[in-house]
Amino acid sequence: MKILISTCGVGIGHASRDIALAQYLEQNQHEIEFASYGSGLKYLKKFSYKTYNLPPMNFEGKEGEINIEESIKQSKDIPFTFIKSMYKESRIIKKSKPDIIISDSHYSMPITAKFLSIPCYIITNDLTFGFSKSTDLKGIKYFEKGIKKFIIEITKGCKKILIPDIPGNIQIPDEIQNKTSHVGPLLHNHSEDIDTKDKLRQKYNFKKKEKIITVTIGGSEFGKILIKNICNISDQIKADKIIIFTGLEIKKDAFHDFDENKVIIKDFTHNLVEWMKLSDLTITLAGHTTSMELISIKKPNIMIPITNHVEQEKNANRMKQYGLTITSEINNPQKLLYQINDTLNNIQNIQINPEYYNTFIEYDGRKNVHNIITNFNEIKQIQ
């Protein structure tokens, strides 16, 4: 079966989980092609899949903060971008000739697929939004209400709505409950297939007793201020090594004035989960894919939502139930310094909540998606 995956290109979290899914589907004799834009497309191009370019969609803002009002002002172009995207998608579909389409949080593709009579499944971890909470402008609140209704109507037209999480974590509107399946996280590896912390340290030439922190900001430019702040306080952080991944939009040579023996800056890795596992503590923005990976490896973390990014705020709050997560603010370096050192001092006392974790690991998201799209009648959990 030939499958076209249409991926939201804002950041690389969507693209990362879609690559994990694509590799599993490919192992099961399916042919995969991708369509995306922005950081997501840059990430996808690092793999061997055929990719198609889609018109970009982005947030407005500055370092560490999304400007909701400015983003909405710029949304006057959304109808044109939507139509432009659908035109491009129709050409891609006619060229690709997929049997089915999987759309990850890219909401024009299901409409295009329906016009062309191609079965479409949608992957999403946020169906309720909430961005208007950061403003008192009534126009934005009405805009959000309209967007919610629009998204619900789009998802109703899909074969199935696939939630890459476990039941109870994501709010599902009543109108689409019967269309929804919680497939579980879309991870690159089962936790038991990832090497131990000691083996990974040996693999990457770190000492067993070193205190190591991994910092990641995904594919977003909004995390640049977090890296700047970490570099500025690095001499006061009680760790031996601080490994920072800048993502695909920020060059590592943009940062200066830190101890290069202590702070190691890299721009990209295919194996971020290995670096998180070999560390004692992970500091990260609050992307959904990263949060799922942190749970899978039981890694203590400090999670920092981008300001006014409601989805990330939801992710960070949900993570607290697992007992591994402390939340912080993206541009408060002194608070972050205290939290880092306090967490490192108490790292041995941080344990994952076994009840939530045991439910989490029952779900094999990649296998469940495969079962659904190949017409299995039920999601099969790992026993």
C-alpha positions in Angstrom: 0.0 0.0 0.0 1.3 3.5 -0.9 0.9 6.0 1.9 1.4 9.8 1.7 2.0 11.4 5.1 1.3 15.2 5.3 3.2 16.6 8.3 2.8 19.9 10.1 6.1 21.7 9.6 6.1 24.0 12.6 9.0 22.6 14.7 10.2 19.0 14.2 8.1 17.1 16.8 5.4 16.1 14.2 8.0 15.1 11.7 10.0 13.1 14.2 7.0 11.0 15.2 5.9 10.6 11.6 9.3 9.3 10.7 9.0 6.7 13.5 5.6 5.7 12.1 6.9 5.7 8.5 9.8 3.4 9.3 7.5 0.9 11.0 5.1 1.0 8.0 7.9 0.5 5.6 9.1 -2.5 7.6 5.5 -3.9 6.9 5.9 -3.5 3.2 4.2 -0.1 2.7 5.7 2.6 0.4 5.9 6.0 2.1 6.1 9.6 0.8 6.0 12.9 2.7 4.6 16.4 2.2 5.6 19.2 4.6 7.2 22.6 4.9 9.5 24.6 7.3 11.5 22.9 10.0 9.5 19.7 9.5 10.5 19.5 5.9 14.2 20.1 6.7 14.0 17.2 9.2 12.3 14.9 6.7 14.9 15.6 4.1 17.6 14.1 6.3 16.0 10.7 5.6 15.6 8.8 2.4 11.9 9.3 1.7 10.6 11.2 -1.2 9.3 14.6 0.0 7.0 17.3 -1.5 7.0 21.0 -0.5 3.9 22.6 0.9 3.2 26.3 1.5 4.4 27.3 5.0 2.4 28.3 8.0 4.1 30.0 11.0 3.5 31.8 14.3 4.5 35.4 14.9 6.6 36.3 18.0 9.9 36.8 19.5 12.4 34.6 21.4 10.6 32.5 23.9 7.1 33.9 23.3 4.4 33.6 20.7 2.6 36.9 20.0 -1.0 35.7 19.6 -2.5 39.0 18.6 0.1 39.6 15.9 -0.3 35.9 14.7 -4.0 36.5 14.4 -3.5 39.8 12.5 -1.3 37.9 10.0 -4.1 35.2 9.7 -5.9 37.4 7.1 -3.8 35.4 4.6 -5.0 32.0 6.0 -7.8 31.6 3.5 -5.4 32.3 0.6 -2.7 30.0 2.1 -5.3 27.3 2.7 -6.5 27.4 -1.0 -2.9 27.6 -2.2 -2.1 24.6 0.0 -5.0 22.6 -1.3 -4.1 23.3 -4.9 -0.5 22.1 -4.2 -1.8 19.1 -2.3 -4.1 18.1 -5.2 -1.1 18.2 -7.6 1.0 16.2 -5.1 -1.7 13.5 -4.7 -2.2 13.1 -8.4 1.6 12.7 -8.8 2.0 10.4 -5.8 -1.1 8.3 -6.3 -1.4 7.2 -2.7 -3.9 4.5 -1.5 -4.4 6.4 1.7 -3.2 9.7 3.3 -2.2 10.3 6.9 -2.2 14.0 7.9 -0.4 15.0 11.1 -2.0 18.2 12.3 -2.1 19.6 8.8 -5.8 20.5 8.3 -6.1 21.4 4.7 -5.0 17.9 3.5 -8.1 16.1 4.7 -10.3 18.4 2.7 -8.2 17.9 -0.4 -8.2 14.1 0.1 -12.0 14.1 0.4 -12.4 16.0 -2.9 -10.2 13.4 -4.5 -11.8 10.5 -2.8 -8.7 9.3 -1.0 -9.2 7.8 2.5 -7.5 10.1 5.0 -6.6 9.6 8.7 -5.5 12.5 10.9 -3.0 12.4 13.8 -3.3 15.2 16.4 -2.6 15.7 20.1 -4.6 18.9 20.4 -8.3 19.4 19.4 -9.4 22.1 21.8 -6.8 24.9 21.3 -7.1 27.7 23.9 -4.8 30.4 22.5 -7.4 33.2 23.2 -6.7 32.8 27.0 -3.6 35.1 26.5 -5.7 38.1 25.3 -8.9 40.0 26.2 -9.7 40.9 22.6 -13.2 39.5 21.8 -12.3 39.3 18.1 -9.6 36.7 18.9 -12.0 34.7 21.1 -14.5 34.6 18.3 -11.8 33.6 15.9 -10.8 30.7 18.1 -14.4 29.6 18.4 -14.7 29.5 14.6 -11.4 27.7 14.2 -12.6 25.0 16.7 -15.8 24.4 14.8 -13.9 24.3 11.5 -11.4 21.8 12.8 -14.1 19.6 14.2 -15.9 19.5 10.8 -12.6 18.7 9.0 -11.8 15.8 11.4 -15.4 14.4 11.0 -14.6 13.9 7.4 -11.6 11.7 8.1 -11.7 7.9 8.4 -10.3 8.1 11.9 -8.7 10.6 14.3 -5.6 9.1 15.8 -4.4 10.4 19.2 -0.7 9.7 19.8 -1.2 9.4 23.6 -3.0 7.3 26.1 -6.7 7.8 27.1 -7.4 10.6 29.6 -4.6 12.9 28.6 -6.1 14.7 25.6 -9.5 16.4 25.7 -11.7 15.2 22.9 -14.8 17.3 21.8 -18.0 15.3 22.2 -18.9 15.7 18.5 -15.9 13.5 17.4 -15.6 11.0 20.3 -16.8 8.2 18.0 -14.2 9.1 15.4 -11.3 9.0 17.8 -8.8 6.3 18.7 -6.0 6.7 21.3 -3.2 4.8 19.6 -0.5 5.7 22.1 2.9 7.4 21.5 4.6 7.2 18.2 8.2 6.4 19.4 11.2 5.4 17.4 12.1 2.6 19.8 10.6 0.6 22.6 12.3 1.6 25.8 13.8 -1.9 26.2 15.5 -1.6 22.8 17.5 1.5 23.8 20.9 0.8 25.3 21.4 1.4 29.1 22.7 4.7 30.4 26.1 3.2 31.1 26.4 1.7 27.6 25.4 5.0 26.0 28.0 6.9 28.0 30.6 4.4 26.8 29.3 4.8 23.2 29.6 8.6 23.3 32.8 8.7 25.4 31.4 10.1 28.6 32.5 8.9 32.1 30.2 6.8 34.1 30.2 9.2 37.2 29.9 12.5 35.3 26.8 14.6 36.0 25.3 15.3 32.6 22.5 17.5 31.4 20.9 17.4 27.9 19.1 20.5 26.7 16.9 20.4 23.6 14.6 23.0 22.0 13.3 20.9 19.1 13.1 22.7 15.8 11.8 26.0 17.0 13.5 29.4 16.9 11.5 30.4 20.0 13.9 28.3 22.2 17.0 30.4 21.3 16.6 32.5 24.5 16.6 29.3 26.6 20.0 28.3 25.1 21.4 31.8 25.7 20.3 31.6 29.4 21.7 28.2 29.9 25.1 29.3 28.5 25.0 32.4 30.7 24.4 30.4 33.9 26.4 27.4 32.9 29.4 28.2 35.1 27.0 28.0 38.1 25.3 24.8 37.1 26.5 21.9 39.2 27.0 19.5 36.3 30.2 18.2 34.6 28.7 18.4 31.0 25.9 20.3 29.5 25.0 19.0 26.0 22.8 21.4 24.0 20.9 20.7 20.8 19.9 23.8 18.9 17.6 22.2 16.3 17.6 23.0 12.5 16.7 26.7 12.6 19.5 28.0 15.0 23.2 27.7 14.2 25.4 26.5 17.0 28.0 29.2 16.4 25.4 31.8 17.5 26.4 31.2 21.1 29.6 32.4 22.8 31.3 33.0 26.1 31.0 29.6 27.8 33.4 26.9 28.9 33.7 24.7 25.9 35.0 21.8 28.1 31.7 21.9 30.0 29.1 23.1 27.4 28.9 21.1 24.2 26.6 22.6 21.5 25.3 20.4 18.6 22.7 21.4 16.0 21.1 18.0 15.2 21.0 14.3 16.0 18.9 11.4 14.7 19.2 9.8 18.2 18.1 12.5 20.6 16.5 9.9 22.9 19.9 8.3 23.4 21.4 11.6 24.5 18.5 12.2 26.9 18.9 8.7 28.3 22.6 9.0 29.0 22.0 12.3 30.8 21.0 12.7 34.4 18.5 15.5 33.6 16.9 16.8 30.5 15.9 20.4 30.0 13.4 20.9 27.1 10.6 22.9 25.6 7.2 21.3 26.1 6.7 19.6 22.8 4.4 16.6 22.8 6.8 14.2 21.0 9.7 15.0 23.4 7.4 14.5 26.4 6.4 11.0 25.2 10.1 10.1 24.8 10.9 11.3 28.3 8.2 9.2 29.8 9.3 6.1 27.8 12.9 6.3 29.2 11.7 7.5 32.7 14.0 10.6 32.5 13.7 13.4 35.1 13.2 16.7 33.3 12.6 20.4 33.5 10.0 21.3 31.0 9.6 24.9 29.8 6.6 25.9 27.6 7.0 28.7 25.1 5.1 31.7 26.5 1.5 31.8 25.1 1.9 28.4 23.5 -1.2 26.8 25.0 -0.5 23.3 23.6 2.9 23.3 25.3 1.4 24.6 28.5 -1.1 21.7 28.4 1.8 19.2 27.7 3.8 20.4 30.6 0.9 20.2 33.1 0.0 16.7 31.9 3.6 15.6 32.4 3.5 16.4 36.1 1.3 13.4 36.8 4.1 11.0 35.9 6.3 12.4 38.7 9.3 13.2 36.5 8.7 16.8 35.5 9.3 20.2 37.0 8.1 23.2 35.0 9.9 26.5 34.6 9.8 29.8 32.7 11.7 30.3 29.5 13.2 33.6 30.3 13.9 33.4 34.1 17.5 32.2 34.3 17.9 32.6 38.1 14.8 30.5 38.8 16.0 28.0 36.3 19.5 27.8 37.8 18.0 27.1 41.2 15.7 24.4 39.8 18.5 22.7 37.9 20.8 22.5 40.9 18.1 21.5 43.3 16.9 18.8 40.9 20.4 17.4 40.4 20.9 17.3 44.2 17.7 15.3 44.6 17.9 13.2 41.4 18.0 9.9 43.2 14.6 10.6 44.8 12.8 11.3 41.5 10.8 8.2 40.4 8.1 7.8 37.8 4.6 7.1 38.9 4.2 3.4 38.2 0.4 3.4 37.7 0.6 6.0 34.9 3.8 4.5 33.4 2.3 0.9 33.3 -0.6 2.2 31.3 1.7 4.2 29.1 3.9 1.3 28.0 0.9 -0.9 27.1 0.4 1.2 24.0 2.4 0.6 20.8 1.4 3.6 18.7 3.1 2.6 15.5 1.6 -0.9 15.6 -1.8 0.5 16.5 -1.8 2.9 13.6 -0.8 0.1 11.2 -3.6 -2.1 12.5 -6.2 0.7 12.0 -5.1 1.7 8.5 -5.0 -2.0 7.4 -8.5 -2.5 8.6 -7.9 -4.4 11.8 -11.0 -4.1 13.9 -9.3 -3.2 17.2 -6.2 -1.7 18.6 -3.9 -4.3 20.0 -1.9 -3.3 23.0 1.5 -4.7 24.0 1.0 -7.3 26.7 
